[in-house]
Amino acid sequence: MTHQIRNTGVLFSIGSFVRSCEGGWASDLKVFRLGADGQDVELRSSTVALEVQLQRRVEASMEAMLGIRFLASEYPTGPWHRGRVDSLGLDENGVPVVIEFKKGNDSGVVSQAISYLTWLRSSHHDFEALAREKLGSEATESINWRAPRALCIAAGFSHHDRVAIGDLGRQWPIELVRYRIFDGGLLSLQLVEPVSAAVSQAAVRGDALLDGLAQVLPQVKSSATCVASGQALRTASA
C-alpha cells in the first residue's frame, strides 16, 4: 500500500506514525507504532553495521524506492577517476544517475559525487552500452544527457555539504538523502537538500519513503500515518 501526502498537518492516525518537525532537518524524523493498548510507541532508529547492507537493500528495490531502474553495482570509472560507483541507474525521465552510499556521516561524499558525475558526463558510450545490455535498445534511445544526477545516501550530512549543494545548483544536480533503520525492518529515506525545482522532480519520490520488508511488524505493514512540515512525504508499506 502506498500513500502520497502533500500537506502540512495531521492526516490520519492508523498503524505507524511518521513525523518531520517543522523547521527541523531530517534528523527530526520519528516513527511510531500503534500498540495493542491504543498508545503510540516510538520505534528506535539506528544505522547499518555495514555500508553494503544499505546498498544491497536499496539496489534490490531501487525503482520502487527512488524511481530509478538499477543498472550496475560497483561500476569501475577507469584509471583517471580511480574509483567505483556504488550504483548506476536510469531514472523515470531517462536521466543517468550515480548513487553513493555511506553508512555514517562522510564529509567527502559531495566531492566524490562530483567526481563521478564528471566521469559520467564523459562516458556516454559506456553508460549507453550498459543500459542497452540491462534494459534494451529502447531505453538507450531515450537517455537524457542534459543533466545527469547524483544521489548521496548517508546517515547524515554536514552543514557545509548542504551549503555546497545549494550553491552548485543546476550545474551539478546532486541530492542528499538521509537514511535511518527503524525497529521492525523499516527503512526511511528522506531528501535533505533538493538541488532545484527543475531537477528535484525526478528525485526521491515525495522527499521521504518508508519501505517495509517482509520482516516488518504486521501492525506497521498495514498502514502508516504521516505528518509533513512543508515537505512532501511518501510512505510505502510492504
LOBASE-386069 format. One record per residue (C-alpha): residue in three letters; x, z, y. Coordinates in Angstrom, 1 decimal, padded with zeros to 4 digits. Example, Ala and Ser with C-alpha at 12.3 -4.5 7.8 and 13.67 -1.06 7.14 Angstrom:
rest x z y
Ala 012.3 007.8 -004.5
Ser 013.7 007.1 -001.1
END
This chain:
rest x z y
Met 000.0 000.0 000.0
Thr 001.3 -000.9 003.4
His 000.3 000.4 006.8
Gln 001.4 -001.2 010.1
Ile 000.9 001.0 013.1
Arg 001.4 000.3 016.7
Asn 000.2 003.2 018.7
Thr 001.4 006.5 020.2
Gly -000.9 009.1 018.8
Val -002.1 010.7 015.6
Leu -003.8 008.0 013.4
Phe -004.8 009.7 010.2
Ser -003.8 012.6 008.0
Ile -003.6 011.9 004.3
Gly -000.7 012.3 001.9
Ser 002.5 012.4 003.8
Phe 003.3 012.6 007.5
Val 006.0 010.9 009.4
Arg 006.8 011.8 013.0
Ser 009.1 010.4 015.6
Cys 009.2 012.7 018.6
Glu 008.6 011.3 022.0
Gly 011.7 010.8 023.9
Gly 013.9 011.5 020.9
Trp 016.2 009.4 018.8
Ala 015.7 008.6 015.1
Ser 017.2 012.0 014.2
Asp 013.8 013.5 015.1
Leu 012.1 011.7 012.2
Lys 010.3 014.2 009.9
Val 008.3 013.6 006.8
Phe 005.6 016.0 005.5
Arg 003.8 016.1 002.1
Leu 000.2 017.5 001.9
Gly 000.3 020.3 -000.6
Ala -002.4 021.3 -003.0
Asp -003.3 024.2 -000.7
Gly -004.0 021.7 002.2
Gln -000.9 022.7 004.1
Asp 001.8 020.2 005.1
Val 005.3 020.9 003.7
Glu 008.3 019.3 005.3
Leu 010.4 017.2 003.0
Arg 014.1 017.8 003.1
Ser 016.3 014.9 004.1
Ser 019.8 014.0 003.2
Thr 022.2 011.1 002.9
Val 023.5 009.2 -000.1
Ala 026.5 010.5 -002.1
Leu 028.0 007.0 -002.3
Glu 027.6 004.1 000.1
Val 027.0 001.7 -002.8
Gln 023.8 003.7 -003.8
Leu 022.2 002.8 -000.5
Gln 023.5 -000.7 -000.6
Arg 022.1 -001.5 -004.0
Arg 018.8 000.1 -003.3
Val 018.2 -001.9 -000.1
Glu 019.5 -005.1 -001.7
Ala 017.0 -004.8 -004.6
Ser 014.1 -004.7 -002.2
Met 015.6 -006.4 000.9
Glu 012.7 -008.8 001.6
Ala 010.1 -006.1 001.4
Met 012.1 -003.6 003.5
Leu 013.7 -005.9 006.1
Gly 012.0 -009.3 005.8
Ile 015.4 -010.7 004.7
Arg 016.0 -012.7 001.5
Phe 019.0 -011.4 -000.3
Leu 021.8 -013.9 -000.9
Ala 025.1 -012.1 -001.9
Ser 026.8 -008.8 -002.1
Glu 030.5 -008.1 -001.2
Tyr 031.0 -011.6 000.0
Pro 034.7 -012.3 001.0
Thr 035.4 -013.5 004.5
Gly 038.8 -015.1 003.9
Pro 042.3 -014.3 005.0
Trp 041.7 -014.2 008.7
His 038.8 -011.7 008.9
Arg 040.2 -009.8 005.8
Gly 037.0 -008.2 004.6
Arg 033.9 -008.4 002.5
Val 030.4 -008.5 004.0
Asp 028.4 -005.8 002.2
Ser 025.3 -008.0 002.1
Leu 024.4 -011.5 003.2
Gly 020.8 -012.7 003.7
Leu 018.4 -015.1 005.4
Asp 015.6 -013.7 007.4
Glu 011.9 -014.9 007.6
Asn 012.8 -017.1 010.5
Gly 015.6 -018.8 008.8
Val 018.3 -016.9 010.7
Pro 021.5 -015.9 008.8
Val 022.1 -012.1 008.6
Val 025.1 -009.9 007.7
Ile 024.3 -006.4 006.7
Glu 026.8 -003.5 006.8
Phe 026.1 -000.1 005.2
Lys 027.7 003.3 006.0
Lys 026.8 006.4 004.1
Gly 027.6 008.6 007.2
Asn 028.4 008.1 010.9
Asp 031.1 005.4 011.4
Ser 032.2 004.6 014.9
Gly 033.8 001.3 013.7
Val 030.6 -000.2 012.3
Val 029.8 -002.2 015.5
Ser 033.3 -003.8 015.8
Gln 033.1 -004.6 012.1
Ala 029.7 -006.3 012.6
Ile 031.1 -008.4 015.5
Ser 034.0 -009.4 013.3
Tyr 031.7 -010.6 010.5
Leu 029.4 -012.4 013.0
Thr 032.4 -014.4 014.2
Trp 033.2 -015.3 010.6
Leu 029.5 -016.3 010.0
Arg 029.4 -018.5 013.1
Ser 032.5 -020.4 011.8
Ser 031.3 -020.6 008.2
His 028.2 -022.7 008.3
His 029.2 -024.7 005.3
Asp 030.0 -021.8 003.1
Phe 026.8 -020.0 004.0
Glu 024.6 -023.1 003.6
Ala 026.1 -023.7 000.2
Leu 025.3 -020.1 -000.8
Ala 021.7 -020.4 000.5
Arg 021.3 -023.7 -001.4
Glu 022.5 -022.1 -004.6
Lys 020.3 -019.0 -004.3
Leu 017.2 -020.3 -002.6
Gly 017.2 -024.1 -003.0
Ser 017.7 -027.0 -000.6
Glu 014.5 -026.4 001.3
Ala 015.8 -023.1 002.6
Thr 019.1 -024.7 003.7
Glu 017.3 -027.3 005.7
Ser 015.5 -024.7 007.8
Ile 018.5 -022.5 008.6
Asn 018.5 -021.5 012.3
Trp 022.1 -021.1 013.6
Arg 021.2 -020.3 017.2
Ala 021.6 -016.6 016.9
Pro 022.9 -015.2 013.6
Arg 022.2 -011.5 013.3
Ala 024.0 -008.4 012.1
Leu 022.2 -005.3 010.8
Cys 024.1 -002.0 010.6
Ile 022.5 000.7 008.4
Ala 024.0 004.1 008.6
Ala 023.2 007.8 008.7
Gly 023.7 007.8 012.4
Phe 025.4 006.1 015.4
Ser 027.3 007.4 018.4
His 026.2 007.2 022.0
His 029.0 004.6 022.5
Asp 027.6 002.4 019.7
Arg 024.2 002.4 021.3
Val 025.6 001.6 024.8
Ala 027.7 -001.2 023.4
Ile 024.8 -002.8 021.5
Gly 022.6 -002.7 024.6
Asp 025.3 -004.4 026.7
Leu 026.1 -007.0 024.0
Gly 022.5 -008.2 024.1
Arg 021.8 -011.8 023.2
Gln 025.4 -012.8 022.7
Trp 025.8 -010.6 019.6
Pro 022.4 -009.8 018.1
Ile 023.2 -006.5 016.3
Glu 020.7 -004.0 015.3
Leu 021.4 -000.3 014.4
Val 019.2 001.2 011.7
Arg 019.3 004.8 010.7
Tyr 018.5 005.8 007.1
Arg 017.5 009.1 005.5
Ile 016.7 010.0 001.9
Phe 013.8 012.5 001.5
Asp 012.6 014.6 -001.4
Gly 010.7 012.6 -004.0
Gly 012.9 009.5 -003.7
Leu 011.6 008.4 -000.2
Leu 013.9 006.2 001.8
Ser 013.3 005.9 005.6
Leu 014.8 003.1 007.7
Gln 014.3 003.3 011.5
Leu 015.5 000.9 014.1
Val 017.6 002.9 016.6
Glu 018.6 000.2 019.0
Pro 016.9 -003.2 019.3
Val 019.0 -005.9 021.0
Ser 016.4 -007.8 022.9
Ala 012.8 -009.0 022.7
Ala 014.0 -012.4 021.6
Val 015.8 -011.3 018.5
Ser 014.1 -008.0 017.6
Gln 011.0 -009.7 016.3
Ala 012.9 -010.5 013.1
Ala 014.4 -007.0 012.9
Val 013.3 -004.2 010.7
Arg 009.6 -004.7 010.3
Gly 008.0 -002.4 012.8
Asp 011.0 -000.2 013.6
Ala 010.6 002.1 010.6
Leu 009.9 001.8 007.0
Leu 009.3 004.2 004.2
Asp 009.9 002.8 000.7
Gly 008.7 005.0 -002.2
Leu 010.2 004.0 -005.5
Ala 008.8 004.9 -008.9
Gln 010.1 008.4 -008.7
Val 008.1 009.2 -005.6
Leu 005.7 012.1 -006.0
Pro 002.1 011.0 -006.6
Gln 000.8 012.7 -003.5
Val 003.3 010.8 -001.4
Lys 002.7 007.5 -003.2
Ser -001.0 007.4 -002.5
Ser -000.9 007.3 001.3
Ala 001.0 008.1 004.5
Thr 000.5 009.4 007.9
Cys 002.5 008.3 010.9
Val 002.8 009.3 014.5
Ala 004.9 007.0 016.6
Ser 006.1 007.8 020.1
Gly 006.1 004.5 022.0
Gln 007.6 002.6 018.9
Ala 006.1 000.5 016.2
Leu 006.2 002.5 012.9
Arg 005.7 000.9 009.5
Thr 005.5 002.8 006.2
Ala 005.3 001.4 002.7
Ser 004.4 003.3 -000.4
Ala 005.4 002.2 -003.9
END
